[in-house]
Amino acid sequence: MNEKEINSIIANNITKYLELNNKTQLELAEYMQVSQATVSNWCKGLKMPRMSKIDMICTFFSINRSDLLNESAPTNTPKRGVVINVLGRVAAGIPIEAVEDIIDTEEITEEFARTGEFFGLQIHGDSMEPRMCAGDVVIVRQQDDAESGDIVIAMVNGDDATCKRLKKYQSGIALISNNPSYEPMFFTNEEIVSKPVKIIGKVVELRGKF
């Protein structure tokens, strides 16, 4: 099978999976962080997505790479994902599973769900603009630590959870907003314990809302 034939198969299957999932090219483009014209070119077979993009497309549709490369057009509805709760807020001292402020649900793939415990959290305010806007939902893996550069959900001084980028230093950490109008929040190792500052999860996906 040559590259042109593979390109045609991928184009047909992207179009079919969009139809099966009742999704639009725009929704796929926003998830992939590419232009709608790029997705349109994929669906027309004018261009072929890179392998990293193919994997993202498969995650979007909750399918395997082999499904997207299969010559037989999909005829069955794709595998359903795992439903997780979207929380309007997370307050200090309340375990995630006990939060009652459930405003919606989202689906993640079964493969993703097997890697940990997840919840969705609605973004409030403009501190993470322009990448994350008020009303958007982030998918969060529950964990109490993260790597420098990760976007995390953290609690500071007993307040509600906040979404910030984590920066680690030998003497402490900084919680940084995307919006340059907000100053970074610096905490020494002593303040992390005394305030306290607690990481409750790592943001693994953004789902923009209109």
N, C-alpha and C positions, 0 to 999 in steps of 0.2 A: 504494500500500500504506500503510495507516494504522499508527499506533503500536501499536495492539493486535495487529494481524497480525504486525508485526515482533517484538514481544515473544513471541508464541506460537512463532514460528520459532526464535528464540534459545533459548527454553525447551526445545523438542523436541530441538534439536541439541546442547545441553549434555548432556542426558540420554543421547542416542545416543553421543556421544563418550566419556562416562564408561563406558558399556558396552563400547565398542570397545577402549578402553584398559585395561579391567579396573580402573578407578579408582573410588573412593567419593566421595560428597559431602564427607565429612570431610577426605579428602586434598586435594581442591580447595580447601576452605575454609581449611585450614592454609597452603597455598601462597599463597592470595590474602590471607591475614591478615584474614579476616572470619569471622563465626560460621557454624556449620553451618546455622543457621536462615536466614541470608541466602542461602546457596547453594540451600537447599530452596525458598525463595521464587522464585529465578530458574528453577529446574527446573519449578515449578508454573505459571510465567507470572504470578505475583502481582506481581512487581517486575522491572524491567529493569536490568541492570548498566549503570553509566556507561561511556562509551567507553574510558576508561583501564582499567577493569576488563575490558572486552571484549578489549582487547589483551593483558592478562595471561592471560586464559582461553585465548586463541589460542596464546600461548607455552607454556602448560601442556600443551596438546594437540599442539603442533608443527603447527599449521594456520594458514591465512591468515584474515584477517577475513572475506573473501568466503565462506569455507567455513562459518563460523558463521552467516552471514546468508542462506545458500542455502536456498530453500524445499524442495529435495529433501533428505530426510534422508540422512546419510552411510551408505553401504553398503560402502565399501572401508575397509580398515585405513588409518589415517593414515600420513603419511610418517614413516619411522624417522629418529631423530636420529643424531648423531655420538657415538660412545662415547669417553669420556675416563676415565683412570685416577684412582681415589681413593687417595691416599697416606696412610699412617698417620702419617708424619712426614717432614719435609724437613730434612736436616742441612746444615750449612754446608760449602761447598766442593764440593758434589755437584750437578751440573746436574740440573734437573728430569727431563729425559729419561733420566737415568742412575739415578734413585732406584729401588731394588728393593723397597721396602716398600709394595707395592701390595696393598691390602686389599679393594678392590671396584671396581666401575665405575659410572658414571652416564652418562646421555644428555643432550646439549644439542641444540638445533635446528641444522640446517645453516646457517640464516641467522646464528645466533649464532656458530657455529664460524668463519664467514668473517671475523669481526672480530678474530681473534687466536688465540693459542695458549692452551689452557685445561687446568687440572687440578683435581681435587677434593682436598680436605684434610679429614681428620677432626679435629674439635675435641676438645682434651683440657683437663681442668681446668674451673674455674668462673669464670674471670676475665671471661668475656663474657656470663655470665648476667645477667638472665633471658632475653635475646633468643636467645643461642646457648648450648646445653648440651653437656656432654660426650657424644660419640658422634654429634652432628650433623655434617653434611658441608657445607662451603662450596665453591661453584664459584668458581674463581679464574682471572682473566685474567693471564697473565704480563706484567709490566711493571716497570720499575725506578723509577717515580715515580708519584705520585697527587696528587689535589687535597686540600686541607685539608677534613676532615670525612669522607673516604672511609674505609672499613674495609679494612685492608691486611694482607698477610702480610709480616712483616719478620723479619730476623735481626739479633740484637744480640750483639756480642762473640763471634762464632763459635758461638753456641748454636743449638739447633734453632729452626726458624721458629715465630713466634708470631703470633696473630691479635689485632690491636688497631685502634682508631680513630686515624687520623692527624690531628694538629693542627700546622699550620705557623706559625712565627714568623720574624721577620726574623733573629733570632739563633740559630735552631735549630728543633727539632721536639719534639713530645710524642707518646708512644704511650699511648693511654688505654683502660683497660678499661671495659666496661659496668658491671661489678660495682663499686659504690662502696667495697667493702672493700679494693680494690687502689688504691694510689696511682699517679698518672700517672708515666710515666718520661720525664724531660726530658733532651734531648741538645743540646749546643751544636753549632754548625757544625763546630767543631774536633773534637769527640767523634764526630760522624758519620763523619768521615774516619779518626780514629785507632782507634776501637774495633774494627771499623767498625760502622755501622748501615746495613743495606741493605734496601730494599724489593724484594721479588721478585714481587709481584702484588697485584692489587686484587680484593676479594671482590665478586662481581656477583650472587650468589644464595645463599640459605640453603635447605638441604633437611633439615628436621627428621627425626630418627629416633626410633623407639620401642624 
